[in-house]
Every structure is written in C-alpha cells, then in structure tokens.
Amino acid sequence: MRTYVQFTLVAALITAGCGLQKTESPSTDAISASTSTDPTTLSPLGQQAYAVLQTNCASCHGPGSPGSGGINYILDFNSLISNGLAVPGNAAGSTIYADMKNGVMPPGGGISSTDLQTIFNWIQTDLKAGGPQPSPSPTPSSLPTSTPSSTPLAATFTSINANILTPYCIGCHGSKNPASGVSYSSFTATLKTVTAGSPSQSKLYSVCNNGSMPQGGPKLTTAELQAISTWITNGAMNN
C-alpha cells in the first residue's frame, strides 16, 4: 500500500509500492515526475542495477506505472538519490536496498541474493564514485500521472477508495495479479480483508496501523487511519 519503487520500494527500495520508505517526504514535483535514466549511458554495474530494478520494481514504480506509494521514478537514478531512496556510498542506509534485504520489496520478497548484491555494490561503490547520472528523458504526456483526489476524506468506502486505496494500494493490489493475492480493486475484494465492526481484526486496518503498509511511501496519517477504523467499526458498508 502507500506510501516502488514499501514505494517506503532495493537496500523503492534503497517511501517504496509495485510499499519503499523514504527518509524524507519528497517534493510534489518529484512525486509526479515519471522519468527513466538511459541505461546505455551507465557503467556496467549501473546497467546491472537498472536491470534489477526494471525486473523487480518497475511494474509498480516505473514510468507509466500506477506509481504505488507516490513513487513512479524507480528507474530514474537522479530521483532515487534526490528523494533519499538511494544514499551514495551507504547501501545499508538506503531505503531501496534495506527494503529488498528485509523482504519488504518486491511484495512477497523473492529477490535473488545475486540481484541484492548487485544493488548493494551499485549503491556502495558506483554511486559513491560518481558514476554517470544522466538527466532523465521526459515521459510522453500520454502516460498517466497521479492526481490528488477531489473527494473529501471521510469514514465511507467511497472516500477511503478515492483517497487511500486507489492512490496508494492499487498499484500492487489491483485486479490483475495482485501482490500476495490481496486486491483492493473493488468493494467486494476489499471486504475480504475486513471484519466488519472490528478494525483490529481487519487486515486492511492492521497492516496500515502497524506501518507495514503502504509500501514505498509515507505511512498513512492519523486522519486516514481513523477514517478506515471508523468505517469498519460502523459496519464497513458500501457507502
């Protein structure tokens, strides 16, 4: 949930979605950017790291993706650095690497030890050495971008869907191959993670409340958590 490229997604990732946890909240312009580094301009190690991110993270956090957790720039090395997901010379302190090592990203884990080592080496040496970081190429305007919801936050499914599920969860938990088999693509699908009347027994609320979701971005605010809790307490109606 909220929130590649946690988007908290490699030691997206070195806030982040497809959750990644960022050390700082990025600027609005950084979140809305949907760009990609040209891999042909990178060092051999940089190209290997790019391939790992493209294979494991880009579907949720790359250009043209839903931008789970507000991160759709997992293939833009400059943005990874500027938004704090990758810290040159400090792989252990990089969200993208830490989330991969801890099995948070990609959703369900599964990254190979070889790929994990590639990400570690890339952050620790290639970025530290000032490897090529070309200016990103603009994404065609036809690609979708995230926009804030115009629906006021309230304890209703309509509001929760518009303000929380769609922007922060659908990227990884949509109707097609949802992560861990959990989908928030509809009211009916969402109810499979909810026990009406009991937020504490509802996975939708508990994973947000304990901070494990959304992946790849900032955690839910107190107001957002309260909206989910109240909606469930009131019977989790399709309102």
C-alpha positions as CSV (number, residue, x, y, z in Angstrom):
1,M,0.0,0.0,0.0
2,R,1.0,3.7,0.3
3,T,3.5,5.0,0.6
4,Y,8.4,1.0,-5.7
5,V,9.8,1.8,-6.4
6,Q,7.5,-0.1,0.9
7,F,7.2,2.6,-3.0
8,T,8.5,3.3,1.7
9,L,10.2,0.3,-2.9
10,V,16.4,-2.1,-3.2
11,A,18.6,-1.7,0.1
12,A,11.8,1.5,-4.0
13,L,13.7,0.4,-2.3
14,I,17.5,1.6,-1.5
15,T,8.6,5.7,0.7
16,A,8.7,2.4,-1.8
17,G,4.6,0.4,-3.7
18,C,5.0,-2.1,-7.5
19,G,5.4,-0.3,-0.3
20,L,9.7,1.7,-0.1
21,Q,10.0,4.0,2.8
22,K,11.6,7.4,2.3
23,T,13.7,9.2,4.8
24,E,12.1,12.5,3.8
25,S,8.9,13.5,2.2
26,P,9.7,14.3,-1.5
27,S,8.5,17.4,-3.2
28,T,5.3,17.3,-5.2
29,D,7.3,17.8,-8.4
30,A,9.5,14.8,-7.5
31,I,6.5,12.6,-6.9
32,S,4.7,13.5,-10.0
33,A,7.7,13.1,-12.2
34,S,7.7,9.9,-14.3
35,T,11.1,9.5,-15.9
36,S,13.8,7.0,-16.7
37,T,17.5,7.0,-16.9
38,D,19.0,6.0,-20.2
39,P,20.8,2.7,-19.3
40,T,23.2,2.9,-22.3
41,T,24.9,5.9,-20.5
42,L,25.5,4.0,-17.3
43,S,28.6,2.0,-16.2
44,P,28.3,-1.8,-16.4
45,L,27.4,-2.0,-12.8
46,G,24.8,0.7,-13.2
47,Q,23.3,-1.2,-16.1
48,Q,23.1,-4.3,-14.0
49,A,21.4,-2.4,-11.2
50,Y,19.0,-0.8,-13.7
51,A,18.0,-4.3,-15.0
52,V,17.3,-5.5,-11.4
53,L,15.1,-2.5,-10.7
54,Q,13.3,-2.9,-14.1
55,T,12.6,-6.5,-13.5
56,N,11.6,-6.4,-9.8
57,C,10.1,-2.9,-9.3
58,A,9.2,-1.0,-12.4
59,S,5.7,-2.6,-12.8
60,C,4.6,-0.7,-9.7
61,H,7.1,2.1,-9.5
62,G,8.4,2.8,-13.0
63,P,7.4,5.2,-15.8
64,G,3.7,4.8,-16.8
65,S,3.0,2.6,-13.7
66,P,0.3,3.4,-11.1
67,G,3.2,4.9,-9.0
68,S,2.4,2.9,-5.9
69,G,3.2,4.9,-2.8
70,G,3.7,8.0,-4.8
71,I,6.9,6.6,-6.4
72,N,7.0,6.2,-10.2
73,Y,10.6,7.1,-10.7
74,I,12.4,3.9,-9.7
75,L,14.3,3.8,-13.0
76,D,15.5,7.4,-12.6
77,F,18.7,7.3,-10.6
78,N,18.8,11.0,-10.1
79,S,15.4,11.0,-8.5
80,L,16.3,8.0,-6.3
81,I,19.2,10.0,-4.9
82,S,17.4,13.3,-4.5
83,N,14.4,11.7,-2.8
84,G,16.6,9.8,-0.3
85,L,15.8,6.3,-1.5
86,A,19.5,5.7,-2.6
87,V,22.3,7.2,-0.5
88,P,25.6,7.1,-2.5
89,G,28.2,5.1,-0.6
90,N,25.8,3.9,2.1
91,A,23.8,0.9,0.9
92,A,22.8,-0.1,4.4
93,G,21.2,3.4,4.9
94,S,19.4,3.3,1.6
95,T,15.7,2.5,1.7
96,I,15.7,0.7,-1.6
97,Y,18.4,-1.7,-0.5
98,A,17.1,-2.2,3.0
99,D,13.5,-3.0,1.8
100,M,14.9,-5.6,-0.6
101,K,17.1,-7.1,2.0
102,N,14.3,-7.3,4.5
103,G,11.9,-8.8,2.0
104,V,9.6,-5.8,2.0
105,M,10.1,-5.2,-1.7
106,P,9.2,-6.5,-4.1
107,P,5.9,-7.5,-2.5
108,G,6.3,-11.0,-1.1
109,G,10.1,-10.8,-1.3
110,G,11.8,-13.2,-3.8
111,I,14.7,-11.1,-5.0
112,S,17.8,-13.3,-5.6
113,S,20.9,-12.9,-3.5
114,T,22.8,-12.1,-6.7
115,D,20.5,-9.2,-7.5
116,L,20.6,-8.0,-3.9
117,Q,24.4,-7.9,-4.0
118,T,24.2,-6.0,-7.3
119,I,22.1,-3.3,-5.7
120,F,24.4,-3.2,-2.7
121,N,27.6,-2.9,-4.8
122,W,25.9,-0.3,-7.1
123,I,25.0,2.0,-4.2
124,Q,28.1,1.4,-2.2
125,T,30.7,1.9,-5.0
126,D,29.2,3.1,-8.3
127,L,27.1,5.9,-6.9
128,K,29.8,6.8,-4.4
129,A,32.3,7.1,-7.1
130,G,30.1,9.5,-9.0
131,G,29.0,7.1,-11.7
132,P,27.1,8.5,-14.7
133,Q,23.8,10.1,-13.7
134,P,22.4,11.5,-16.9
135,S,19.4,13.8,-17.0
136,P,16.2,11.8,-17.3
137,S,14.2,11.8,-20.5
138,P,10.7,13.3,-20.2
139,T,7.9,10.8,-20.2
140,P,5.3,11.3,-23.0
141,S,2.4,13.3,-21.8
142,S,0.1,10.4,-22.8
143,L,1.3,8.4,-19.8
144,P,-0.9,8.5,-16.7
145,T,0.1,10.6,-13.7
146,S,-1.3,10.6,-10.2
147,T,-3.6,13.4,-9.2
148,P,-4.9,14.3,-5.8
149,S,-8.5,13.1,-5.1
150,S,-11.2,15.7,-5.1
151,T,-13.3,13.5,-2.6
152,P,-13.0,14.8,1.0
153,L,-11.6,12.3,3.5
154,A,-14.5,10.6,5.4
155,A,-15.3,7.3,7.0
156,T,-17.0,6.0,3.9
157,F,-15.9,3.4,1.3
158,T,-16.2,6.0,-1.5
159,S,-13.8,8.3,0.3
160,I,-11.4,5.6,1.5
161,N,-11.3,4.2,-2.0
162,A,-10.6,7.6,-3.6
163,N,-8.1,8.9,-1.0
164,I,-6.3,5.8,0.1
165,L,-6.9,2.6,-1.8
166,T,-6.6,4.0,-5.3
167,P,-3.6,6.2,-4.9
168,Y,-1.6,4.0,-2.5
169,C,-2.7,0.4,-2.9
170,I,-4.0,-0.4,-6.4
171,G,-0.5,-0.2,-7.9
172,C,0.4,-3.5,-6.3
173,H,-3.1,-4.7,-5.2
174,G,-5.1,-4.2,-8.4
175,S,-7.3,-6.7,-10.1
176,K,-4.5,-8.2,-12.2
177,N,-2.0,-10.4,-10.4
178,P,-2.5,-8.6,-7.0
179,A,0.5,-8.9,-4.6
180,S,0.1,-11.7,-2.1
181,G,-3.3,-12.4,-3.6
182,V,-4.8,-9.3,-1.9
183,S,-6.9,-7.0,-4.1
184,Y,-8.4,-3.6,-3.4
185,S,-9.8,-3.2,-6.9
186,S,-13.5,-3.2,-5.7
187,F,-15.7,-3.1,-2.7
188,T,-16.2,-6.8,-2.7
189,A,-12.5,-7.5,-3.0
190,T,-11.7,-5.1,-0.2
191,L,-14.2,-6.8,2.1
192,K,-12.0,-9.9,2.0
193,T,-9.5,-8.0,4.2
194,V,-12.1,-6.6,6.6
195,T,-14.0,-7.9,9.6
196,A,-17.0,-5.6,9.9
197,G,-17.2,-4.0,13.3
198,S,-13.6,-4.9,14.3
199,P,-10.7,-2.8,12.9
200,S,-8.2,-4.8,15.0
201,Q,-9.2,-8.0,13.2
202,S,-9.2,-6.4,9.8
203,K,-6.1,-6.8,7.8
204,L,-6.8,-3.6,5.8
205,Y,-6.5,-1.6,9.1
206,S,-3.9,-3.6,10.9
207,V,-1.2,-3.5,8.2
208,C,-1.7,0.2,7.9
209,N,-1.8,0.8,11.6
210,N,1.5,-1.1,12.2
211,G,3.2,0.7,9.4
212,S,3.9,-2.3,7.2
213,M,1.6,-0.8,4.5
214,P,1.6,1.1,2.3
215,Q,4.9,0.1,0.9
216,G,7.1,2.5,-1.0
217,G,5.9,5.8,0.6
218,P,4.9,7.7,3.7
219,K,2.7,5.9,6.1
220,L,-1.0,6.8,6.5
221,T,-1.8,9.8,8.5
222,T,-3.7,9.7,11.8
223,A,-6.8,11.0,10.0
224,E,-6.6,8.4,7.3
225,L,-6.2,5.6,9.8
226,Q,-9.2,7.0,11.7
227,A,-11.3,7.0,8.6
228,I,-10.6,3.4,7.9
229,S,-11.2,2.4,11.6
230,T,-14.5,4.3,11.8
231,W,-15.7,2.9,8.5
232,I,-15.0,-0.7,9.7
233,T,-16.5,0.0,13.1
234,N,-19.7,1.3,11.5
235,G,-20.1,-1.9,9.6
236,A,-17.8,-1.5,6.5
237,M,-20.8,-0.5,4.3
238,N,-20.6,0.2,0.6
239,N,-21.3,3.8,1.1
